[in-house]
Amino acid sequence: MRLTPSLAVLLPTLLLVGAKVPRVSHPGSKQAKYLAAKRPATTDASISGSFTGTGWSASAPQVSAPYENIWHELTNDEAADVISFLHNQTNLNLTAAADAGSWDNSILRVEIVTPNKTDVLPFVDQQQQKPERWARAAIWVGATTEPYVIEYQVGPLPISDNSVVTSLDWLTTKGTTYQRNYDADEDLKSEFMYNVSASVQDIVTDLLNGTASGSDDDDLDIWGIDPLWHPTPDTTVQWVTFWRIPSSIFDGETLMPQGLFFEVNTTGRDPSGWSVIGWLYRDVYYNSTEAFRAAWEAGELEKSALNLEGPWIGTDYRGPTTTVGANSTMWGSEKAPPVMVPPSGEDGIRYKVDVDNKYVEWMDFSFYIAFRRDSGMRLFDIRYRGERIVYELGLDEALAHYAGNDPVQSGTAYLDTYYGFGPYAFELLAGYDCPTYSTFLNSTFHAEEVSTTHPNSICLFENDQGYLIQRHSNDAYVASTKNIAFTVRSASTVGNYDYNFDYTFYLDGTIEIVVRASGYIQSAHYYGNDDYGYHIHSGLSGSMHDHVLTFKADIDILGTSNSFANHTVAPVTTSYPWSHGMERSTMKLFRSYIDNEDNSKLFWPGNAHSMFMVVNKDATNEFGEPRGYRIMPSKGSGMHATIQNSSNLINSMNFATHALYVTKQKDTEPRASNANNDYDPANPVVDFAAFFDGESLDQEDLVVWFNLGMHHVPHTGDLPNTVFTTAQGSMQILPHNYLLHDPSRDSRQTVRIDYNNSGVQAVHTFGADFLTGLANLTSTVPDFWAYRGDIDVRKFPYDPQHPYNDTESIV
């Protein structure tokens, strides 16, 4: 799933040093050279032509944020100052990232320390002192036989004589950010694996009709499990397999596994101690290379079907096709489809944006946007009708846990914040990812002493949902209200998968969180895999896996003293004063509270008969009902991992065992996971299970953690790419006894038509404006040639006057 067609030198890479074989392509790797050859050069002039540093489009009316965005990522200048300050700390013994090798110490990344909520609220709500601004830095320590990653906090900012480098251990559950890296020398391991392949090249040629030697002429790649295995605390083992490298622009390598595997012991940093443990082919294990060769020479190896490149891996238009039982003509597909067109002129956009502070107002909502290397886009201080309802909302971790008959699929369980959603939140394509009339914002992250900006990577737009939010009719009138919603969107291509994230706001006060998945599946060779997937191509199995994406929702209802209510509809048999002593079968509403963390790991009821909500017991409406916001699945039924005690992730997937969780908010528990957990899953930096220590949830500051995703068993419809229409899940956070009526009644986009047998008697439009004039349809056609790659600025030495393009992807 997280691939590069090379096991080239990768230390340190774009935040991705660690127990991984699949990697971001380095500038010298085969894939990087291929991409460079295919991608037109972007000159300094073309980069700076319309780049503002905040967004490529700011068509929305401007508004001034009520206060500075204190969650905003480090600016380029701040990042440069922090990096320079770290280099001045001689005890860190840092080498410039551009010059660093696996045996050096270097800076992996710098970013903002998200300020503590207990420091933020006095500033935001009471105009008290603004929280200090601090950075966090991840340092790769390679100058040791036991290399590791460690994080520090640096500040306060701006850098001054008062600034210090100090521990960030308070953000962990194990008491330290120190995390061993057992796969530090990937360049040497790459060379070792290619040498192993070369030692059996005659067999590889015979069975796979290809070559994997580490040269640019290879047509086979080698990579395998993630994370690595430790059969004993002092042993590192990994299984790898062969994949066919595409010769075209289409990066469909994950669709072409070849079915030959070998196991290696790569304990320690001395390659002379590494060895081949065994080979696997067609479900037969050979305990040495010699045994494998002997079987081949004896003619005992029956050849399996190969997965070869062809048009089937490409994402281009193919034209009408004929398959068994299905003839396609797609009549009219060449014609332009209906498009969304906004009203023109000064009154056309109905939301306001402070671009510098990434602050947005739409109808009764307002919020701030932030961006993180690990998790991508996050929202802060979401207010509805002036009251905060959500302090923080965003992705925390994304798990993709595979299963299969072979050791690579069985041994694969990705924790995607390790790779990061930020580095791969590429530019959105106007007219396709988002309407052309969207407002686009940029995002920036700082890694390997380079600041990278993704232009147009966040879009904001308002649109009609295609169905009404309300209607009713009788023999005298018909009344309808348009369902207009506002969406904030980003997308990240993490390896072979493309994740689309939407935060959508509705007129009734609802917030919907939607995640969709597309891109290439990571597949398995079909031989022996019947119990783990469908046969979907010649030698291909759609390898089954779970996607579990964990979100944090810090919900505040009329303050931070809240409770978590469970209202359940249950069947009962009862009698009434009017039932003449006879019992009736019916149902009742049972109300309770989950008042302790010991009981706050939850599943969604099978019949959706329970309602979970965050309420304020001390803030009731005029009918005595606690005001609150409910949380419920809207697409899909919620999600949790099928595998409960993962042999791969051990203590690093405790956020995925249930559908949702409730904890007491703590500044020391800001995330359910940590990007560095993947280095050593048995000893995670943050173990979510440690959050549950029996604390009261009665009128406390609460955080809800919920999971979205899908159980994915790919079928033929996933070729070449999985489609968003089916691979999606969503959650709604919606008012529950919060107001005294449906707030969408306050929208003027409502009409009532009174009529009788004589026809229409009256039309009520309630002061709404209607469009006049002509639509400029040409404006809805995107300028495809304006699409560009990332914008990079070297930070050490700092060189802001010479940005350059170095767009990198994992594949």
Protein Blocks (a to p, Z undefined) as FASTA:
>chain_A
ZZcfbfbdfbdcehiacjdfbdcddfkbmklmmmmmmpccddfklmmmmpgolacbdfbc
cdddfbdcfkbccdfklmmmmmmmmmmmmklopacfklpcfkbccdfbdcdddddfklmm
mmmmnopacdddddddddddfbbfbdcdddddeddddddfkbccddfklmpcnopabdcd
fklmlmlmmmmmmmmmmmmmmmmmmmnopadehpakbcbdcddddddddfbfkbccdddd
dddddfbfblcklmmcghiacdddfehjbfklgccfbdceehiacfbfklmmmmmmnopa
ccdddddddfklpcbdebjaddehiacfkgoklpccddddddedjklpccdcdfklopac
ehjbccdddddfklopadehiaeehiafbfbgcdfbdcdddddfbfklmmgccdfklnop
klmmccddehilpcfkbccddddddeehiacddehkbccddddehiafbdcddfkbccdd
ddddddddddddehjbccdddddddfkopacdddddedjdddddfehplmnoccfbfklc
cddddddddddddddehijbdcdddddddddddddfklnopacddddddddddfbfklmc
ccddfklpaccddddfklccfkopacddddddfedjbjadfblbdfklommmmmmmpmbd
cddddfklmbfbdfklmmmmmlcfbdfklmpgoiafehpaddddddedddddddfklpfb
dcfklmccddddddehkbmbdfklmpckbccddddfkopfbdceehpacdedjddfklmp
ccfklpccdddddfbdcdfklgcddddcfZZ
